[in-house]
Amino acid sequence: MHRPLVLAAAAALLCAGCSTADPGNRDKPAATSQSESSSDSRSAVRAAVAALREDSAGLRQKVELEGEGQVYGLTVTGGFDFAADKGHLAVDLPGGAIDHSDQVFADGKIYISGAQGIDEDAWGAMPRDRAEAHYLLRAPLNDPEHVLQQIAAMRKISREGEENIQGVRAVRYRGILDHRTVTLRMASDVRTKMNQARDTLGSDLPVFADAWVDGRGRLVQTRLSVNMSGMRSTVTMVLSDIGEPVRVTVPRAADTVPVTEVGGILNG
C-alpha cells in the first residue's frame, strides 16, 4: 500500500476512533502555574500572535500521525508575510504517490501545484476563504494564518516554564481548544464526524495547544496535539527569521486553472 493511503486511512481512524475512546487515554491537562495567572498567560499568547500577524517569518511545520507502532509524517516549509497576506509553502511526503506540492498565497487566492487533478505544468487557483480542512488538526491548504487563529483562541492557559527553541529561551504556554475552534473551517462531512464524536464522548475532544513566546514577546513555536484510542496526532510549527522580507512569485494567469476543491493528505 502506498504510504499516503496508509496515512489517510490512519487519519480517518483518528477521527473514527474518537467515538470509542477511553476517557482515560488522554494527555493530562496542564497544571496551573502559581507565578502567572491564566489571564496573564492568555494575554501573553494573544499579544504574541497579534504581533506576528503584523510581521513576516520563515516557517517549518511538521505533521506527525502515530498509531499501531507506526509514525507517518509530512513537512511544510516556506515563508509568510502575515501583514501582507502573502506567502509560499512547499509540502513534502517522502515516498508518497504524490510526494510534493507547492502553494502560493497572494491576492486573496491560493495557487496549488502537484495536486491530484491538476496538470503537471499548471497551477490550480481558488479563493483563500473557500479552502477547507479535511483532517483533524490540519489547516485548510496548510494556511499558517489558520493556525494562528486557533492558537489565539486557546483556553485555560497555563505557564509551563522555559525551554530552548532554536537556541532561544522561550516560555511555553499550554491550553486547550474548544470544539468550535477545532472544527473551524472543516469540510462538512468531517465536521459531522467530529460532532458525532463529541456527542458520544459527552465533552469536547481533548485537543491541546502549546505556544512558545521568547523574551521579546515573539511567537517562535506552536503545537497542536490530540491523543485518543492509541492514535496520536501532532502538528508543530517553528517560526524563524521573524521580520525578514518574504518574496512571493505569483503564477501567470495563463498557467492557472480555477478549482473549487483540493483534496489529498498534502493539502490538509
N, C-alpha and C positions, 0 to 999 in steps of 0.2 A: 504494500500500500504506500502511495506517495505520502511524504511527510505532511504536506498541507492538509490532506484528507484526514490524517490522524489527528492533527491539531484542531481542525474544525470539529471533528467528532468529539474530541475531548472538551472543547469549549461548549459544545451543546450539552454534554454530560454535566458540565459545571452548573449550567442553568437548571437542567432537569433534576440534578441531584439535590438542589435546594429543597425540593418538596419532601425529601426523605431524610433530610439532615438531622443528625443528632444534635440537639441544642448544646450539648457539652463539647462538641467538636468545633470550637471556635477560638480565635485569638482572644486573649484576655483584654478587657478594657484597660486603658492607661490609668495609672494611679494618679490621684490628684496631688499636684505639687503644692507645698506649703509656701514656697518662695515667690510664686507668681500665680495670681488668680486666673480662673478660666476667662474672665473678661479681658484681662491684660494679655493673655495668650491669644485670644481671638483678635484683639486689636493689632497685635504684632504681625500675625499671619495676614490679615486683610491689608495692612499697610504695605507689606512686602509684595503682595500680589498687585495692589494698585500701582506701586512704583514700577514694577516690571511691565505693566500694561502701557506705561508711558515711555518705554525704553526698548532696547533690542538685545538679543542674546543668541549665542550658539546653543544647540541642544542635542542631547543624545538620550533617546528613550529605549529602554529595554523591557520587552513584554515577555513574561515567563508564565507558562502553564505547566503545573506539576500534578501528576496523578498516576497511580499504578506503577510507581517506581521509575517513571519516565519524566523527563523535563524537556519541554518544547519551548522554543523562543524565537523572537524576531527582534530586529533593531530598527529604530527610526532616527536618522541623523540629519542635521541641517542647521539653518539659521532662520530667525524670525524677527522682523521688526514689528513689534506689537503695536506701537504707536501709529504706524502707517498701514497696519492690517495687510502686511505682505510677508512672504517668506517662501522658502523652498525646503523640501524634505526628500530624503531617499530612504526607501523601506526595503529591508533585506530579510529573506528567509532562506538561509543556505540549504541547498539540497531540495528545494521545493520545485514543484512542477512549474509554477511562476515564482521565481526567486527574487525578483527585483521590480520595484515600481518607483517612479518619480512623481512628485506632486509639487505644483507651484500655486501659491496663494497670491492673488492680486486682483484689484478692481472688482472686489465682491464676488469673485469666481475662484473655483479650484480646478486646475488643469491636471489631468492624470494620464500617465503613460504606463504601459506594462500591465494593464488590467484586462481581464477576460472580456472579449467582445470589442476591443479597441485595436485597430490595426497597428502593426509594429512601428510604423513611421508617423503615427497620428497621436494626437492628444485629445482625450475626452475633456469636455468643459461643462461644468454645472454650477449653478448659483451656490455660493458657500452656505447660505442659510437653508438649503434644501438637503444637504448631506445628513445622513442618519447613522447611528451606531447600531451594529448588528451583533455585538458580543458584549458580555458583561465587562465593565471597566475600560472598554475601548472608546476612543473619541471618534466622532464622525470624520472619516478620511484622515485620521490621525491629527486633527486640528489641535495644536497646543493651547489655543485660547480656551477651548472647551475644558481642558484640564485645569487651567487657572480658575475658571468659573466654579468648578467643583471644589477645588481647594479653598476658595474664598467662602464656600458655604459649609465648611466643616463645623460640627457642633461638638459640645462637651470637650473642649480642647484643653490639654494639659501640657506643661513644660516637662520634657523628658531628659533634660540635661544637654551637655555639649558633645559634639562629635567632630571628627576631622573629615571634611568633604573637599576633596581635591586640594589638600594642603591648606585649607582654610577652616578655622574654628567656626562652627555654626551651632545654634541652638535648635534642637529637634522638638517640634510640636506635634502632638498626636491627637486626633479626634475621630469622629465617625461621620459618615454620610447618611442622610435620611433617604427614604425611598424616592422622593421626588427628585433629589439630586442624582441618585444612582441611575434613574431611568431618563434623565434629561436627554432629549432628542434621540431616544431609542426608536428603532423601527417598530411599527405597531405590533407585529407578530412576536417580537422579542419582549416588548413591554407587557404583552398579555401573559407570557410565561412568567415574567418577573412578578406580576401582580398575583398570579396563582401561587407562586412560591411563598410570597409574603402572607397570603391568606392562610396557607397551610401551616406555616411557622407560627402565625399569630403575632408576628412582630416584623420589623424591618430586617432585611438581610444584614449580617454583620460585616459591613464594608468599612474598613479603616482607612484613614488618610493621614499621611505624615508630611510635614513641611519643614525644611531646614532653612533657617534665616541667619545670615552672617552678622558680624558686628557692625556692619554699615547698613543693616536693615534690608539687605538684598536677599531675594529668594534664590537659593543655589541648588536645591534639590526637592523633588516631590515624590511621593509614592502612594499608590492606591493598592489595597490588598484585600483579599477575601479567602477564607479557608473553611470549607464545608464538605462533609461527606468524603473526606480523603482527597479532595481536589483543592488545589491552591492556585490562585491567580494573582500575579503581582505585576504592576506597571510602574517602573521607576524612570523619572525624567531628571537628568542632570543638566544644569544650566551653566554656561561658561561665557567668557568674552562679553560680559554684560556691558552695553554701551557701544560696542564696536559696530560699524556700519554693516548692513546686510544687503548684498546686491542680488537682485532677482531678475532673471531673464524670462519675459513672458512669451510663450509660444506665439508664432504668427497666426493670424486668423485663418489663413489658408491651410494651416496644418491641424486645425481643431475641428472636432465634430461635437455637437451638443449631445449630452447624455442626461437622463433623468435619475439614474440609479447606478451605483457601482458597488458590487459585492466582492467577496473574497476575503480571506483572512488578512491579507496585506493591508486592506483598506478599512479595517475596523468594522 
